[in-house]
Amino acid sequence: METFYIENSYIQDGIKKARQSSSGLIIRQKEPRNLETPLDEVDSFLTPTELFYIRSHFPIPKLEPASYQLRVDGAVRNPFSLSYRELRDMPSETRAATLECAGNSRVFLVPQVEGAQWELGAVGNAEWTGVPLRALLERAGMEEDACEIVLEGADNGKPKEPPVPPVPISYARSLPREKAIRREVLIAYQMNGRDLPPDHGYPVRAIVPGHYGMASVKWLTGIYAVREPFQGYWQTSDYGYWDYLDARPVRRPLGEMKLKSEIARPRVYETLAANQVCTVFGAAWAGETEVTEIAVSTDGGRSWAEGEFLDPAQRHAWRRWKFDWLTPKQPGKYTLLARAKDANGEVQPDQHDQNYGSYVITHPLPIEVFVENPTGSSS
């Protein structure tokens, strides 16, 4: 087995630069608001709303429920609009789903790359309540030749990353038809049993379980069926990756989340007592399948041992896990790693795939800790 080693100066710099907001979230960017969950403070299956990470591309738009309208249009036979009240009067469903920013764990990439320096906490698991997107598409009478569904939010502006559009644009992403008509995709208005907070898309947002968070468009105002693949900014210029077609590189949009596990505790650079039991705690998740195994290494990847799941397997939701580690008698620096396996037999890759650029960081992430004897001596 390959030994994992990484120079963590970038991680250390990122931690030093992180600031705690008044809400307890870690500030990665003030405007627009990009705030990270302090993952070491999360114990529960559902991430508390006040600790759930915030990813925004533009300032929060002001939408009032009394005047809110959701338009369903495009390649449909019966386009229509819904008020907020009409949406809430429809039959609803509630489901748990994990959302992860595609750039989560970017701080672990070496050399350092541009973008928000997320550490471990641009991920969370919440309970969402809303109307299945499928019900709205059925009411609209989607045409047989519609291939994608575009979700458009009320937030708009000019992206900072080139190529910069000539005019301000709204945030929009599309879903393949086959995913959009699955019952788990929700047009949601509640998070963890309460109305969505402004930072999380109030009054209405999309929730696309199994896909990276950018698919779950916030402040949703438009749903459009289209007959050709959507070529919007966040579908092509950003949130894309390199694939190969007939040995030639082609650009494709990010979609389904990849298998991943993270260690939430102990924290990076935490000091632990020698020859004591330390419970390593974390979570693992996948896209359209279940996580079935978790392994932990306490020696940088030279050896692995099986961890214990704390939650049953549930598609689209994370599984928390733990591993009891008897810390070494010998003081020093130790590298902890976690590696998951899913129901399809897939295992996390050893290294980051460069075709994903600064996204999809799914290799085992090194958590370096220091072991000291009770007196603090190194001998």
N, C-alpha and C positions, 0 to 999 in steps of 0.2 A: 504493500500500500504506500502511496506517495506521502511523504512527509510535508505537511503544510507549514510554510513560514512566510511571514510578510512583515515588511517594515511599516510600523503603524504610526509614523510621524504625522501622516495626513489625518488619521483618526484623532490623534492627540490634539492637533491644531483645531480640528473641527469641534472637539469637545470644549476647548478653551474659548472658542468664539461663541459657543451657544449661550444664549441668555434665557432665563426663565421668564415667561410672561406672567401677568397677574392671575391668569386662569390656571397656571401650573404647567402649561404647555411650553415647549422649547421653541424659541423664535429662530426661524431660519430665514425669514424675510418679512419685513414689517408691512410693506405695501407693494403688491397685494399681499394679503395675509397668508403666510405659509408657516404653519406651526406644527411641531412634532410631538407625538405622545412620548412622555417619559416611560418607556416600556417596563422599566424595572419597578414601577409603581402599580402596574396592572396585575391583579391576581384573578379576576373574575373571567368567566367565559365570555360575557358581554362587556365590551369596553365602555366604561361610563362616558356618557355624551360629552361631559366637560373635559375629558381627557382624550377624546377621539381626535386624531390628527386633522389638520385643515389644509387643503390644497386649493389655491385660487389662482386664476390666470389674470383676472381683472378685478377692480373693486366690486363690492357687493351691490347688485342692482336693487333698487327700491321697488318692490312689488306688493301691492295691497290685495288681500283676499277678495275684497268687495268688487274690485275691478278686474281681477285676474281672469285671463282667458287662455286656454290651451287649445291650439289649433292642430287638427289632424287633417292632412292634405296630401297633395302629390298624386301619385299613381294609384288613386282610389276612386271608387264609383260614387261614394257618398261622403264628401268632405264635410267636416263639422267642427264646431268649437264647443268647449266645455267650460263652465264656470268652476270656481273652486268648490262651491257647494254641490254642484252636480257631480263632480268627481268624487267627493266624499260620500255622496249618497249611493254610489255604485257598490256592488259586492266587493269586499276587500279581502286580502290575504296578508298574513304576517309570516315572515321567515327570517332566520338568522343568515347573515352573509358577511364574509370578510372582504374588505376593500383594502387594496395595497396600491400606493403610488408606484408607477413603473420605475421611478428613480430611487425608490427606497434602498438604503444601504450604499448610496453613491460614495460616501466618505471612505468606504473600504477599497475603492479602486486606486491603483497605483500604476502610473503617476496620476496625480490629482486631475480631475476633469471639471469642466464648467457645469453650472447648474446648482440648484439648492443642495447643500451638503447634508442630506438626510443620513442619519446614522441607522438606528434600528426601528424607529417609531413612526414611520410613514405607513402604518398599517393598523387596522383595528377591526374588531368583530362586533357588529351591532344587530339589533332586531329591527326590521323595517316593515312598515305597514303601508299598503297601497293597492292599487288596481292593476291586475296583470295587463301589460302592454298588449297582449294577444286580444283581450276583450275589446280594446279600442280599435285595433286593426280589423277585427271581425265586423264591428259596427260600421266602420268606414268602407268595408268591401274592397280590400286590397286587390289590385289587379294581379293576374297570374304572372305577368312578366316583371313585376317589381322584384328587384334583387337585393336591395338594402333599405334599411330604415334609418333616416337621419334624425338625430335628436339635437335640438338647438336650444341654447340657453339665452337668457336675457342679458347676461354679462357680455360686454363688448369693449373693444379698444384695438390698439395696434400691438402685436407681439414684439418683443425686443430682439428675438433671435432672427437672423436672416434666413431666407429672403422675407423681408418685411412687406406685407401687403400694401398696396397704394392707398387704401382707405381703411378706416376702422372696420373690424369684423366681429361677429358674434362667435362665442365658443360653440362649436358643433362637432359631433362625431357620428359615425354611422355604425350600424350593426348588420351583419349578414342576416338575410331573411330567416334562415333556419334557426338562428339564435333568438331573434326578436319574437318569434311566435312561441317560444318555450314559456311555459307558465311561470317559471321562476323570475322572469324579468318584470319588474314592478315600476309603475309610476307612483312613487311614494310620497306621502305627506306626513308620516310619523317616523320617528327614530327612537328606539327604546321606550315606546309607549307614550311619547309626547310629540307635539307638533315639532316639525323640523326647526332647529335654530337657524338664524340668518346665515351663519357661516357654512351650514350644511345644506343650503339650497331652498330655504323657505320662500314660498309656500309649497312648491312641488319640485321634485327631482326624479331622475331615473335611477334605478338600482339594477345593475347588470351583474348578478352573481357569477363568479368564475372568470370574469374579465378584469383586467387592471382598472384602477379607479378612474382613469380619464374617460372610460366609457359611460360611467354613471353621471351623466350631465346634470349639473345643478341649475336651479332657477329656470326650470324647463318651461318653455312657452310654445315650442313647435315640434311636431312629429310629422315627417314627410317621407312617404314611400317614393323611391326613385328607381328608374329603369336601367341606369348605368352606375357603376361603382362611384361613390362619392369621392371627390378629389379636394376636399377642403384642407385648410392649412394644418389642422391637427390630425389629419388622416394621412398626410403625405410629407409635408416639410418637417413636422414634429411628430413624436410618438410613432416613428417608423423604424424599421430594421432592414438589414440586407439579407436577402435570400438568393437562391440560385435557380435559374430556369435554363435548361440546356447548357449548363456550365457558365452561364452569363449572370452577373449580379443584377438583381432587380429589387426595387424598393417595395416593401409591403407594410401595412399598418399593424401595430401591435394589437393583440387581442386577448386571448386566453392567458391567465396567470400560469406561471411555471411553478413546479414543485419547489418548496422552500421551507427551511426551518431557521429559527433564530433563538439565541440564548438571551433571555431577559435579565436573569440573575445567575451568578454575580455580574456586576457591571464591569465594563472595560477598566482595567488598572485598579480594580478593587484589591485591597489587602486582606488576606485570609489567614487564620491561625493554622499553624502546622499540626498535622496528626489529629485533625478534627473532622467530623462529618459535615460537609457542606452540600446542601441540596441545590443542584443546578436546575434551573427552571426555565422553560421556554414554551414556544408554540410552533406548530408546523401547519402548512396549508397547501392546497393544490388548486388547479383550475376546475376541470370538469370531471374529476375523479376524487377518490378518498385517499387520505394519508393512512398507511397501514403499519409502518415501522418507523422507529426513531432510534438512532445510534449516537453515542456521545464519545468523544475522544478528549482525554485530559493531557495528552502528550504530543499535541501538534499534528495528529493524524497517523501516528505510528501504530496505534492500537485503538480498537473501538469496543464499546460495550452497549448493551441494549438499555434504552430508557423505558419509562413507564408512562403510558398515556393517562391523563386525568379526565378526558372527555371521550364519549363514544364517537365513532366515525360518523361524520355528517357532511354530505357533499355541500360544497360552497362555504363551509364554516371551518375555522381553524380548530385544531386539537392541541390543547395544552398538555405539556408533558413535564416529567421531572426525572432526575437522576441523582442518587445519593453518592457523593464522592468523598472518600476518606483522603483528605489532603496529605501530601507527602510529608515525611519527617524532615526531609532536606529542604531548607528554605531556598527560594529562588523565584524566577519568573516561569510561569506555565501557560501554555496556549490551549484553550478549550475550543472545541468545535462540535457542531451538531449536524447530522446528516439524515435526511428523511428518505423514505421509499413509499411509492404509491401503489394502488391496486393494480396498475398496469405493469408493475415491475420496474418502473423508472426510478432511478436514484439521482440525487443532486449531482451536478457535474463537479469535477475537481477544480475547474478554473472558469473564470468569466469568459463568455463567448463575445469576442470583439465585434462580431457582426451586429450586436445589439447596442454598440456605442456605450452611452452612459446610462442605459436602461437594463432591466432584467438581470439584476445582480443576485444570482441564485446559488453560487458556489458556497460551501461552508465558510462562514464568517469567523475569523479568528478573534476570540475574546481573551486577551492577555490579562492575567492576574498575578499578584505577588503573594507568595506564601512566606510567612515569617513565624518564628517561634514566639510563644507568649510574652517573652521579655522584649521582643523587637530586635533581638540580635540576629545577625545573618549567619551565625555559626552554631 
